[in-house]
Amino acid sequence: MAVSVLSIVLALGVSTAVGVFFGAYPARRVARVDPSVALRAE
């Protein structure tokens, strides 16, 4: 079985993009919330 370099690069690129999006989006949203409001909601 042969795996091409393009497949590896594409898989790494997609997984990196998904990881950055699902890590940065919630963090950015929470950063805008007032800390006292965030602690009260917990």
mmCIF file of the N, C-alpha and C atoms, coordinates in Angstrom:
data_MODEL
# 
_entry.id   MODEL 
# 
loop_
_atom_site.group_PDB 
_atom_site.id 
_atom_site.type_symbol 
_atom_site.label_atom_id 
_atom_site.label_alt_id 
_atom_site.label_comp_id 
_atom_site.label_asym_id 
_atom_site.label_entity_id 
_atom_site.label_seq_id 
_atom_site.pdbx_PDB_ins_code 
_atom_site.Cartn_x 
_atom_site.Cartn_y 
_atom_site.Cartn_z 
_atom_site.occupancy 
_atom_site.B_iso_or_equiv 
_atom_site.pdbx_formal_charge 
_atom_site.auth_seq_id 
_atom_site.auth_comp_id 
_atom_site.auth_asym_id 
_atom_site.auth_atom_id 
_atom_site.pdbx_PDB_model_num 
ATOM 1   N N  . MET A 1 1  ? 0.850   -1.173 0.000  1.00 0.00 ? 1  MET A N  1 
ATOM 2   C CA . MET A 1 1  ? 0.000   0.000  0.000  1.00 0.00 ? 1  MET A CA 1 
ATOM 3   C C  . MET A 1 1  ? 0.901   1.243  0.000  1.00 0.00 ? 1  MET A C  1 
ATOM 4   N N  . ALA A 1 2  ? 0.634   2.140  -0.896 1.00 0.00 ? 2  ALA A N  1 
ATOM 5   C CA . ALA A 1 2  ? 1.433   3.356  -1.010 1.00 0.00 ? 2  ALA A CA 1 
ATOM 6   C C  . ALA A 1 2  ? 0.591   4.569  -0.601 1.00 0.00 ? 2  ALA A C  1 
ATOM 7   N N  . VAL A 1 3  ? 1.206   5.432  0.172  1.00 0.00 ? 3  VAL A N  1 
ATOM 8   C CA . VAL A 1 3  ? 0.547   6.658  0.605  1.00 0.00 ? 3  VAL A CA 1 
ATOM 9   C C  . VAL A 1 3  ? 1.321   7.816  -0.002 1.00 0.00 ? 3  VAL A C  1 
ATOM 10  N N  . SER A 1 4  ? 0.609   8.668  -0.707 1.00 0.00 ? 4  SER A N  1 
ATOM 11  C CA . SER A 1 4  ? 1.294   9.774  -1.361 1.00 0.00 ? 4  SER A CA 1 
ATOM 12  C C  . SER A 1 4  ? 1.570   10.915 -0.372 1.00 0.00 ? 4  SER A C  1 
ATOM 13  N N  . VAL A 1 5  ? 2.558   11.695 -0.681 1.00 0.00 ? 5  VAL A N  1 
ATOM 14  C CA . VAL A 1 5  ? 2.918   12.838 0.151  1.00 0.00 ? 5  VAL A CA 1 
ATOM 15  C C  . VAL A 1 5  ? 1.790   13.862 0.163  1.00 0.00 ? 5  VAL A C  1 
ATOM 16  N N  . LEU A 1 6  ? 1.108   14.013 -0.957 1.00 0.00 ? 6  LEU A N  1 
ATOM 17  C CA . LEU A 1 6  ? -0.012  14.953 -1.031 1.00 0.00 ? 6  LEU A CA 1 
ATOM 18  C C  . LEU A 1 6  ? -1.118  14.571 -0.044 1.00 0.00 ? 6  LEU A C  1 
ATOM 19  N N  . SER A 1 7  ? -1.388  13.292 0.090  1.00 0.00 ? 7  SER A N  1 
ATOM 20  C CA . SER A 1 7  ? -2.414  12.839 1.040  1.00 0.00 ? 7  SER A CA 1 
ATOM 21  C C  . SER A 1 7  ? -2.024  13.185 2.469  1.00 0.00 ? 7  SER A C  1 
ATOM 22  N N  . ILE A 1 8  ? -0.761  13.000 2.798  1.00 0.00 ? 8  ILE A N  1 
ATOM 23  C CA . ILE A 1 8  ? -0.301  13.300 4.150  1.00 0.00 ? 8  ILE A CA 1 
ATOM 24  C C  . ILE A 1 8  ? -0.384  14.796 4.423  1.00 0.00 ? 8  ILE A C  1 
ATOM 25  N N  . VAL A 1 9  ? 0.067   15.604 3.476  1.00 0.00 ? 9  VAL A N  1 
ATOM 26  C CA . VAL A 1 9  ? 0.039   17.059 3.641  1.00 0.00 ? 9  VAL A CA 1 
ATOM 27  C C  . VAL A 1 9  ? -1.402  17.551 3.736  1.00 0.00 ? 9  VAL A C  1 
ATOM 28  N N  . LEU A 1 10 ? -2.281  17.020 2.922  1.00 0.00 ? 10 LEU A N  1 
ATOM 29  C CA . LEU A 1 10 ? -3.686  17.415 2.958  1.00 0.00 ? 10 LEU A CA 1 
ATOM 30  C C  . LEU A 1 10 ? -4.331  17.028 4.285  1.00 0.00 ? 10 LEU A C  1 
ATOM 31  N N  . ALA A 1 11 ? -4.061  15.845 4.772  1.00 0.00 ? 11 ALA A N  1 
ATOM 32  C CA . ALA A 1 11 ? -4.623  15.400 6.050  1.00 0.00 ? 11 ALA A CA 1 
ATOM 33  C C  . ALA A 1 11 ? -4.119  16.266 7.202  1.00 0.00 ? 11 ALA A C  1 
ATOM 34  N N  . LEU A 1 12 ? -2.833  16.568 7.203  1.00 0.00 ? 12 LEU A N  1 
ATOM 35  C CA . LEU A 1 12 ? -2.284  17.432 8.254  1.00 0.00 ? 12 LEU A CA 1 
ATOM 36  C C  . LEU A 1 12 ? -2.863  18.844 8.175  1.00 0.00 ? 12 LEU A C  1 
ATOM 37  N N  . GLY A 1 13 ? -3.028  19.354 6.976  1.00 0.00 ? 13 GLY A N  1 
ATOM 38  C CA . GLY A 1 13 ? -3.590  20.689 6.803  1.00 0.00 ? 13 GLY A CA 1 
ATOM 39  C C  . GLY A 1 13 ? -5.027  20.783 7.278  1.00 0.00 ? 13 GLY A C  1 
ATOM 40  N N  . VAL A 1 14 ? -5.823  19.799 6.923  1.00 0.00 ? 14 VAL A N  1 
ATOM 41  C CA . VAL A 1 14 ? -7.233  19.799 7.331  1.00 0.00 ? 14 VAL A CA 1 
ATOM 42  C C  . VAL A 1 14 ? -7.349  19.645 8.841  1.00 0.00 ? 14 VAL A C  1 
ATOM 43  N N  . SER A 1 15 ? -6.586  18.733 9.423  1.00 0.00 ? 15 SER A N  1 
ATOM 44  C CA . SER A 1 15 ? -6.676  18.531 10.869 1.00 0.00 ? 15 SER A CA 1 
ATOM 45  C C  . SER A 1 15 ? -6.176  19.750 11.632 1.00 0.00 ? 15 SER A C  1 
ATOM 46  N N  . THR A 1 16 ? -5.167  20.426 11.117 1.00 0.00 ? 16 THR A N  1 
ATOM 47  C CA . THR A 1 16 ? -4.682  21.644 11.756 1.00 0.00 ? 16 THR A CA 1 
ATOM 48  C C  . THR A 1 16 ? -5.729  22.748 11.678 1.00 0.00 ? 16 THR A C  1 
ATOM 49  N N  . ALA A 1 17 ? -6.351  22.902 10.518 1.00 0.00 ? 17 ALA A N  1 
ATOM 50  C CA . ALA A 1 17 ? -7.378  23.932 10.351 1.00 0.00 ? 17 ALA A CA 1 
ATOM 51  C C  . ALA A 1 17 ? -8.560  23.684 11.279 1.00 0.00 ? 17 ALA A C  1 
ATOM 52  N N  . VAL A 1 18 ? -8.989  22.447 11.392 1.00 0.00 ? 18 VAL A N  1 
ATOM 53  C CA . VAL A 1 18 ? -10.111 22.112 12.274 1.00 0.00 ? 18 VAL A CA 1 
ATOM 54  C C  . VAL A 1 18 ? -9.723  22.367 13.731 1.00 0.00 ? 18 VAL A C  1 
ATOM 55  N N  . GLY A 1 19 ? -8.524  21.972 14.109 1.00 0.00 ? 19 GLY A N  1 
ATOM 56  C CA . GLY A 1 19 ? -8.071  22.186 15.480 1.00 0.00 ? 19 GLY A CA 1 
ATOM 57  C C  . GLY A 1 19 ? -7.963  23.647 15.843 1.00 0.00 ? 19 GLY A C  1 
ATOM 58  N N  . VAL A 1 20 ? -7.431  24.439 14.929 1.00 0.00 ? 20 VAL A N  1 
ATOM 59  C CA . VAL A 1 20 ? -7.303  25.879 15.196 1.00 0.00 ? 20 VAL A CA 1 
ATOM 60  C C  . VAL A 1 20 ? -8.671  26.528 15.278 1.00 0.00 ? 20 VAL A C  1 
ATOM 61  N N  . PHE A 1 21 ? -9.575  26.160 14.394 1.00 0.00 ? 21 PHE A N  1 
ATOM 62  C CA . PHE A 1 21 ? -10.915 26.762 14.412 1.00 0.00 ? 21 PHE A CA 1 
ATOM 63  C C  . PHE A 1 21 ? -11.658 26.416 15.695 1.00 0.00 ? 21 PHE A C  1 
ATOM 64  N N  . PHE A 1 22 ? -11.714 25.131 16.027 1.00 0.00 ? 22 PHE A N  1 
ATOM 65  C CA . PHE A 1 22 ? -12.479 24.718 17.202 1.00 0.00 ? 22 PHE A CA 1 
ATOM 66  C C  . PHE A 1 22 ? -11.763 25.031 18.508 1.00 0.00 ? 22 PHE A C  1 
ATOM 67  N N  . GLY A 1 23 ? -10.511 25.464 18.458 1.00 0.00 ? 23 GLY A N  1 
ATOM 68  C CA . GLY A 1 23 ? -9.822  25.926 19.653 1.00 0.00 ? 23 GLY A CA 1 
ATOM 69  C C  . GLY A 1 23 ? -9.892  27.428 19.808 1.00 0.00 ? 23 GLY A C  1 
ATOM 70  N N  . ALA A 1 24 ? -9.748  28.149 18.710 1.00 0.00 ? 24 ALA A N  1 
ATOM 71  C CA . ALA A 1 24 ? -9.695  29.611 18.772 1.00 0.00 ? 24 ALA A CA 1 
ATOM 72  C C  . ALA A 1 24 ? -11.082 30.237 18.848 1.00 0.00 ? 24 ALA A C  1 
ATOM 73  N N  . TYR A 1 25 ? -12.051 29.671 18.185 1.00 0.00 ? 25 TYR A N  1 
ATOM 74  C CA . TYR A 1 25 ? -13.393 30.269 18.169 1.00 0.00 ? 25 TYR A CA 1 
ATOM 75  C C  . TYR A 1 25 ? -14.009 30.329 19.571 1.00 0.00 ? 25 TYR A C  1 
ATOM 76  N N  . PRO A 1 26 ? -14.053 29.231 20.313 1.00 0.00 ? 26 PRO A N  1 
ATOM 77  C CA . PRO A 1 26 ? -14.620 29.330 21.668 1.00 0.00 ? 26 PRO A CA 1 
ATOM 78  C C  . PRO A 1 26 ? -13.786 30.218 22.592 1.00 0.00 ? 26 PRO A C  1 
ATOM 79  N N  . ALA A 1 27 ? -12.466 30.175 22.444 1.00 0.00 ? 27 ALA A N  1 
ATOM 80  C CA . ALA A 1 27 ? -11.621 30.995 23.300 1.00 0.00 ? 27 ALA A CA 1 
ATOM 81  C C  . ALA A 1 27 ? -11.858 32.475 23.032 1.00 0.00 ? 27 ALA A C  1 
ATOM 82  N N  . ARG A 1 28 ? -12.034 32.825 21.794 1.00 0.00 ? 28 ARG A N  1 
ATOM 83  C CA . ARG A 1 28 ? -12.313 34.225 21.444 1.00 0.00 ? 28 ARG A CA 1 
ATOM 84  C C  . ARG A 1 28 ? -13.659 34.673 21.987 1.00 0.00 ? 28 ARG A C  1 
ATOM 85  N N  . ARG A 1 29 ? -14.644 33.775 21.915 1.00 0.00 ? 29 ARG A N  1 
ATOM 86  C CA . ARG A 1 29 ? -15.978 34.099 22.425 1.00 0.00 ? 29 ARG A CA 1 
ATOM 87  C C  . ARG A 1 29 ? -15.958 34.304 23.937 1.00 0.00 ? 29 ARG A C  1 
ATOM 88  N N  . VAL A 1 30 ? -15.257 33.439 24.639 1.00 0.00 ? 30 VAL A N  1 
ATOM 89  C CA . VAL A 1 30 ? -15.203 33.528 26.093 1.00 0.00 ? 30 VAL A CA 1 
ATOM 90  C C  . VAL A 1 30 ? -14.384 34.736 26.539 1.00 0.00 ? 30 VAL A C  1 
ATOM 91  N N  . ALA A 1 31 ? -13.395 35.122 25.749 1.00 0.00 ? 31 ALA A N  1 
ATOM 92  C CA . ALA A 1 31 ? -12.556 36.258 26.115 1.00 0.00 ? 31 ALA A CA 1 
ATOM 93  C C  . ALA A 1 31 ? -13.348 37.558 26.150 1.00 0.00 ? 31 ALA A C  1 
ATOM 94  N N  . ARG A 1 32 ? -14.444 37.612 25.456 1.00 0.00 ? 32 ARG A N  1 
ATOM 95  C CA . ARG A 1 32 ? -15.270 38.827 25.422 1.00 0.00 ? 32 ARG A CA 1 
ATOM 96  C C  . ARG A 1 32 ? -16.218 38.929 26.613 1.00 0.00 ? 32 ARG A C  1 
ATOM 97  N N  . VAL A 1 33 ? -16.395 37.829 27.346 1.00 0.00 ? 33 VAL A N  1 
ATOM 98  C CA . VAL A 1 33 ? -17.344 37.797 28.467 1.00 0.00 ? 33 VAL A CA 1 
ATOM 99  C C  . VAL A 1 33 ? -16.674 38.398 29.703 1.00 0.00 ? 33 VAL A C  1 
ATOM 100 N N  . ASP A 1 34 ? -17.456 39.131 30.458 1.00 0.00 ? 34 ASP A N  1 
ATOM 101 C CA . ASP A 1 34 ? -16.978 39.688 31.720 1.00 0.00 ? 34 ASP A CA 1 
ATOM 102 C C  . ASP A 1 34 ? -16.653 38.540 32.683 1.00 0.00 ? 34 ASP A C  1 
ATOM 103 N N  . PRO A 1 35 ? -15.505 38.548 33.354 1.00 0.00 ? 35 PRO A N  1 
ATOM 104 C CA . PRO A 1 35 ? -15.125 37.437 34.220 1.00 0.00 ? 35 PRO A CA 1 
ATOM 105 C C  . PRO A 1 35 ? -16.135 37.146 35.329 1.00 0.00 ? 35 PRO A C  1 
ATOM 106 N N  . SER A 1 36 ? -16.748 38.158 35.895 1.00 0.00 ? 36 SER A N  1 
ATOM 107 C CA . SER A 1 36 ? -17.727 37.903 36.954 1.00 0.00 ? 36 SER A CA 1 
ATOM 108 C C  . SER A 1 36 ? -18.967 37.199 36.413 1.00 0.00 ? 36 SER A C  1 
ATOM 109 N N  . VAL A 1 37 ? -19.358 37.515 35.208 1.00 0.00 ? 37 VAL A N  1 
ATOM 110 C CA . VAL A 1 37 ? -20.504 36.846 34.581 1.00 0.00 ? 37 VAL A CA 1 
ATOM 111 C C  . VAL A 1 37 ? -20.152 35.391 34.268 1.00 0.00 ? 37 VAL A C  1 
ATOM 112 N N  . ALA A 1 38 ? -18.944 35.171 33.793 1.00 0.00 ? 38 ALA A N  1 
ATOM 113 C CA . ALA A 1 38 ? -18.523 33.813 33.452 1.00 0.00 ? 38 ALA A CA 1 
ATOM 114 C C  . ALA A 1 38 ? -18.446 32.936 34.691 1.00 0.00 ? 38 ALA A C  1 
ATOM 115 N N  . LEU A 1 39 ? -17.944 33.468 35.803 1.00 0.00 ? 39 LEU A N  1 
ATOM 116 C CA . LEU A 1 39 ? -17.846 32.688 37.029 1.00 0.00 ? 39 LEU A CA 1 
ATOM 117 C C  . LEU A 1 39 ? -19.229 32.439 37.654 1.00 0.00 ? 39 LEU A C  1 
ATOM 118 N N  . ARG A 1 40 ? -20.115 33.378 37.508 1.00 0.00 ? 40 ARG A N  1 
ATOM 119 C CA . ARG A 1 40 ? -21.451 33.216 38.048 1.00 0.00 ? 40 ARG A CA 1 
ATOM 120 C C  . ARG A 1 40 ? -22.228 32.144 37.305 1.00 0.00 ? 40 ARG A C  1 
ATOM 121 N N  . ALA A 1 41 ? -21.988 32.009 35.996 1.00 0.00 ? 41 ALA A N  1 
ATOM 122 C CA . ALA A 1 41 ? -22.716 31.038 35.187 1.00 0.00 ? 41 ALA A CA 1 
ATOM 123 C C  . ALA A 1 41 ? -22.257 29.611 35.456 1.00 0.00 ? 41 ALA A C  1 
ATOM 124 N N  . GLU A 1 42 ? -21.098 29.460 36.056 1.00 0.00 ? 42 GLU A N  1 
ATOM 125 C CA . GLU A 1 42 ? -20.558 28.118 36.276 1.00 0.00 ? 42 GLU A CA 1 
ATOM 126 C C  . GLU A 1 42 ? -21.186 27.429 37.408 1.00 0.00 ? 42 GLU A C  1 
# 
